[in-house]
Amino acid sequence: MKYLLVFISLCIFDISYSQDTLRIPSEELEEFFLALDTLRTQDSIKTELITELENTIKLHKILNKQDSLVIKYKDQEIHLLNEQIQLHVNRLEQVDKWYKKPWLGFIGGFTSTIILIHVIDYTLP
């Protein structure tokens, strides 16, 4: 019952309440609509700009991922090249152990000369 009375009183108040009309000059109204059109145009331009900037951000994220992959592959390549260099250094150390010793060369040269003299049976004049 209480709600019914409130509803009826609101209906009566709404019917009896009259609104005052305000007269706006046509020049001000035209200026308002021109300003509204300008704001709509600016809003559409800014919306397009925001869309383009969002696309640019997406592209930069993709480029960032690609750059990080390239850097990762380059780091892996550097690591593999360092391993290859180390393998070559180890090989050279093993080869140099017997190849570049001066006393071994002297003994090899001396024995090969003696063997050559005996093979061709060379005698001094």
ChimeraX commands (.cxc) that place a marker at each C-alpha (Angstrom):
marker #1 position 0.00,0.00,0.00 radius 0.5
marker #1 position 2.79,2.31,0.86 radius 0.5
marker #1 position 4.37,1.75,-2.57 radius 0.5
marker #1 position 1.07,2.43,-4.30 radius 0.5
marker #1 position 0.75,5.81,-2.58 radius 0.5
marker #1 position 4.31,6.72,-3.50 radius 0.5
marker #1 position 3.68,5.70,-7.12 radius 0.5
marker #1 position 0.47,7.75,-7.36 radius 0.5
marker #1 position 2.06,10.79,-5.77 radius 0.5
marker #1 position 4.97,10.59,-8.19 radius 0.5
marker #1 position 2.62,10.38,-11.16 radius 0.5
marker #1 position 0.64,13.41,-9.97 radius 0.5
marker #1 position 3.82,15.37,-9.29 radius 0.5
marker #1 position 5.20,14.50,-12.75 radius 0.5
marker #1 position 2.00,15.61,-14.46 radius 0.5
marker #1 position 1.70,18.83,-12.50 radius 0.5
marker #1 position 5.37,19.77,-12.82 radius 0.5
marker #1 position 5.93,22.00,-15.80 radius 0.5
marker #1 position 9.31,22.70,-17.30 radius 0.5
marker #1 position 10.37,26.14,-18.36 radius 0.5
marker #1 position 11.60,26.42,-21.92 radius 0.5
marker #1 position 14.77,28.31,-22.61 radius 0.5
marker #1 position 15.19,30.20,-25.81 radius 0.5
marker #1 position 18.66,29.88,-27.36 radius 0.5
marker #1 position 19.64,32.27,-30.14 radius 0.5
marker #1 position 20.19,30.61,-33.52 radius 0.5
marker #1 position 23.74,32.01,-33.81 radius 0.5
marker #1 position 24.82,30.36,-30.58 radius 0.5
marker #1 position 23.09,27.17,-31.65 radius 0.5
marker #1 position 24.95,27.18,-34.98 radius 0.5
marker #1 position 28.24,27.85,-33.20 radius 0.5
marker #1 position 27.49,24.95,-30.86 radius 0.5
marker #1 position 26.80,22.58,-33.76 radius 0.5
marker #1 position 29.93,23.77,-35.59 radius 0.5
marker #1 position 31.97,23.15,-32.45 radius 0.5
marker #1 position 30.30,19.74,-32.12 radius 0.5
marker #1 position 31.19,18.88,-35.74 radius 0.5
marker #1 position 34.77,20.01,-35.14 radius 0.5
marker #1 position 34.99,17.83,-32.05 radius 0.5
marker #1 position 33.59,14.85,-33.97 radius 0.5
marker #1 position 36.16,15.36,-36.71 radius 0.5
marker #1 position 38.96,15.67,-34.19 radius 0.5
marker #1 position 37.68,12.57,-32.39 radius 0.5
marker #1 position 37.64,10.52,-35.59 radius 0.5
marker #1 position 41.16,11.70,-36.48 radius 0.5
marker #1 position 42.42,10.87,-33.01 radius 0.5
marker #1 position 40.70,7.49,-33.14 radius 0.5
marker #1 position 42.50,6.71,-36.42 radius 0.5
marker #1 position 45.77,7.92,-34.91 radius 0.5
marker #1 position 45.27,5.69,-31.87 radius 0.5
marker #1 position 44.57,2.71,-34.15 radius 0.5
marker #1 position 47.71,3.41,-36.17 radius 0.5
marker #1 position 49.78,3.77,-33.01 radius 0.5
marker #1 position 48.41,0.47,-31.66 radius 0.5
marker #1 position 49.39,-1.20,-34.95 radius 0.5
marker #1 position 52.84,0.37,-34.67 radius 0.5
marker #1 position 53.17,-0.99,-31.14 radius 0.5
marker #1 position 52.23,-4.47,-32.38 radius 0.5
marker #1 position 54.81,-4.24,-35.16 radius 0.5
marker #1 position 57.47,-3.09,-32.70 radius 0.5
marker #1 position 56.66,-6.03,-30.43 radius 0.5
marker #1 position 57.05,-8.41,-33.37 radius 0.5
marker #1 position 60.35,-6.74,-34.31 radius 0.5
marker #1 position 61.49,-7.00,-30.71 radius 0.5
marker #1 position 60.79,-10.74,-30.71 radius 0.5
marker #1 position 62.63,-11.18,-34.00 radius 0.5
marker #1 position 65.57,-9.14,-32.74 radius 0.5
marker #1 position 65.76,-11.19,-29.57 radius 0.5
marker #1 position 65.75,-14.39,-31.67 radius 0.5
marker #1 position 68.50,-13.03,-33.90 radius 0.5
marker #1 position 70.55,-12.08,-30.85 radius 0.5
marker #1 position 69.99,-15.52,-29.36 radius 0.5
marker #1 position 71.13,-17.22,-32.58 radius 0.5
marker #1 position 74.17,-14.93,-32.80 radius 0.5
marker #1 position 75.09,-15.77,-29.20 radius 0.5
marker #1 position 74.77,-19.46,-30.02 radius 0.5
marker #1 position 76.90,-18.97,-33.15 radius 0.5
marker #1 position 79.56,-17.17,-31.12 radius 0.5
marker #1 position 79.55,-19.99,-28.58 radius 0.5
marker #1 position 79.93,-22.63,-31.30 radius 0.5
marker #1 position 82.71,-20.66,-33.00 radius 0.5
marker #1 position 84.54,-20.36,-29.68 radius 0.5
marker #1 position 84.24,-24.11,-29.21 radius 0.5
marker #1 position 85.58,-24.65,-32.74 radius 0.5
marker #1 position 88.52,-22.32,-32.03 radius 0.5
marker #1 position 89.26,-24.22,-28.84 radius 0.5
marker #1 position 89.20,-27.52,-30.76 radius 0.5
marker #1 position 91.68,-26.10,-33.30 radius 0.5
marker #1 position 93.93,-24.82,-30.51 radius 0.5
marker #1 position 93.86,-28.26,-28.85 radius 0.5
marker #1 position 94.70,-29.91,-32.16 radius 0.5
marker #1 position 97.58,-27.53,-32.77 radius 0.5
marker #1 position 98.92,-28.22,-29.28 radius 0.5
marker #1 position 98.90,-31.94,-30.00 radius 0.5
marker #1 position 100.54,-31.48,-33.40 radius 0.5
marker #1 position 103.13,-29.07,-32.02 radius 0.5
marker #1 position 104.21,-31.52,-29.35 radius 0.5
marker #1 position 106.37,-33.52,-31.73 radius 0.5
marker #1 position 106.38,-31.45,-34.92 radius 0.5
marker #1 position 108.17,-28.29,-33.81 radius 0.5
marker #1 position 110.86,-29.62,-31.53 radius 0.5
marker #1 position 114.34,-28.59,-32.77 radius 0.5
marker #1 position 116.27,-31.58,-31.44 radius 0.5
marker #1 position 113.89,-33.95,-33.25 radius 0.5
marker #1 position 114.51,-32.12,-36.52 radius 0.5
marker #1 position 118.29,-32.23,-35.99 radius 0.5
marker #1 position 118.26,-35.98,-35.31 radius 0.5
marker #1 position 115.93,-36.63,-38.25 radius 0.5
marker #1 position 118.11,-34.61,-40.62 radius 0.5
marker #1 position 121.32,-36.26,-39.42 radius 0.5
marker #1 position 119.92,-39.81,-39.77 radius 0.5
marker #1 position 118.38,-39.11,-43.18 radius 0.5
marker #1 position 121.71,-37.74,-44.43 radius 0.5
marker #1 position 123.59,-40.83,-43.24 radius 0.5
marker #1 position 120.96,-43.13,-44.79 radius 0.5
marker #1 position 121.18,-41.21,-48.10 radius 0.5
marker #1 position 124.98,-41.50,-48.15 radius 0.5
marker #1 position 124.79,-45.26,-47.60 radius 0.5
marker #1 position 122.03,-45.74,-50.17 radius 0.5
marker #1 position 123.83,-43.98,-53.02 radius 0.5
marker #1 position 127.19,-45.31,-51.81 radius 0.5
marker #1 position 128.81,-41.90,-51.87 radius 0.5
marker #1 position 132.46,-41.53,-50.97 radius 0.5
marker #1 position 134.49,-38.39,-50.64 radius 0.5
marker #1 position 137.05,-37.71,-53.46 radius 0.5
marker link #1:1,2 radius 0.2
marker link #1:2,3 radius 0.2
marker link #1:3,4 radius 0.2
marker link #1:4,5 radius 0.2
marker link #1:5,6 radius 0.2
marker link #1:6,7 radius 0.2
marker link #1:7,8 radius 0.2
marker link #1:8,9 radius 0.2
marker link #1:9,10 radius 0.2
marker link #1:10,11 radius 0.2
marker link #1:11,12 radius 0.2
marker link #1:12,13 radius 0.2
marker link #1:13,14 radius 0.2
marker link #1:14,15 radius 0.2
marker link #1:15,16 radius 0.2
marker link #1:16,17 radius 0.2
marker link #1:17,18 radius 0.2
marker link #1:18,19 radius 0.2
marker link #1:19,20 radius 0.2
marker link #1:20,21 radius 0.2
marker link #1:21,22 radius 0.2
marker link #1:22,23 radius 0.2
marker link #1:23,24 radius 0.2
marker link #1:24,25 radius 0.2
marker link #1:25,26 radius 0.2
marker link #1:26,27 radius 0.2
marker link #1:27,28 radius 0.2
marker link #1:28,29 radius 0.2
marker link #1:29,30 radius 0.2
marker link #1:30,31 radius 0.2
marker link #1:31,32 radius 0.2
marker link #1:32,33 radius 0.2
marker link #1:33,34 radius 0.2
marker link #1:34,35 radius 0.2
marker link #1:35,36 radius 0.2
marker link #1:36,37 radius 0.2
marker link #1:37,38 radius 0.2
marker link #1:38,39 radius 0.2
marker link #1:39,40 radius 0.2
marker link #1:40,41 radius 0.2
marker link #1:41,42 radius 0.2
marker link #1:42,43 radius 0.2
marker link #1:43,44 radius 0.2
marker link #1:44,45 radius 0.2
marker link #1:45,46 radius 0.2
marker link #1:46,47 radius 0.2
marker link #1:47,48 radius 0.2
marker link #1:48,49 radius 0.2
marker link #1:49,50 radius 0.2
marker link #1:50,51 radius 0.2
marker link #1:51,52 radius 0.2
marker link #1:52,53 radius 0.2
marker link #1:53,54 radius 0.2
marker link #1:54,55 radius 0.2
marker link #1:55,56 radius 0.2
marker link #1:56,57 radius 0.2
marker link #1:57,58 radius 0.2
marker link #1:58,59 radius 0.2
marker link #1:59,60 radius 0.2
marker link #1:60,61 radius 0.2
marker link #1:61,62 radius 0.2
marker link #1:62,63 radius 0.2
marker link #1:63,64 radius 0.2
marker link #1:64,65 radius 0.2
marker link #1:65,66 radius 0.2
marker link #1:66,67 radius 0.2
marker link #1:67,68 radius 0.2
marker link #1:68,69 radius 0.2
marker link #1:69,70 radius 0.2
marker link #1:70,71 radius 0.2
marker link #1:71,72 radius 0.2
marker link #1:72,73 radius 0.2
marker link #1:73,74 radius 0.2
marker link #1:74,75 radius 0.2
marker link #1:75,76 radius 0.2
marker link #1:76,77 radius 0.2
marker link #1:77,78 radius 0.2
marker link #1:78,79 radius 0.2
marker link #1:79,80 radius 0.2
marker link #1:80,81 radius 0.2
marker link #1:81,82 radius 0.2
marker link #1:82,83 radius 0.2
marker link #1:83,84 radius 0.2
marker link #1:84,85 radius 0.2
marker link #1:85,86 radius 0.2
marker link #1:86,87 radius 0.2
marker link #1:87,88 radius 0.2
marker link #1:88,89 radius 0.2
marker link #1:89,90 radius 0.2
marker link #1:90,91 radius 0.2
marker link #1:91,92 radius 0.2
marker link #1:92,93 radius 0.2
marker link #1:93,94 radius 0.2
marker link #1:94,95 radius 0.2
marker link #1:95,96 radius 0.2
marker link #1:96,97 radius 0.2
marker link #1:97,98 radius 0.2
marker link #1:98,99 radius 0.2
marker link #1:99,100 radius 0.2
marker link #1:100,101 radius 0.2
marker link #1:101,102 radius 0.2
marker link #1:102,103 radius 0.2
marker link #1:103,104 radius 0.2
marker link #1:104,105 radius 0.2
marker link #1:105,106 radius 0.2
marker link #1:106,107 radius 0.2
marker link #1:107,108 radius 0.2
marker link #1:108,109 radius 0.2
marker link #1:109,110 radius 0.2
marker link #1:110,111 radius 0.2
marker link #1:111,112 radius 0.2
marker link #1:112,113 radius 0.2
marker link #1:113,114 radius 0.2
marker link #1:114,115 radius 0.2
marker link #1:115,116 radius 0.2
marker link #1:116,117 radius 0.2
marker link #1:117,118 radius 0.2
marker link #1:118,119 radius 0.2
marker link #1:119,120 radius 0.2
marker link #1:120,121 radius 0.2
marker link #1:121,122 radius 0.2
marker link #1:122,123 radius 0.2
marker link #1:123,124 radius 0.2
marker link #1:124,125 radius 0.2
view
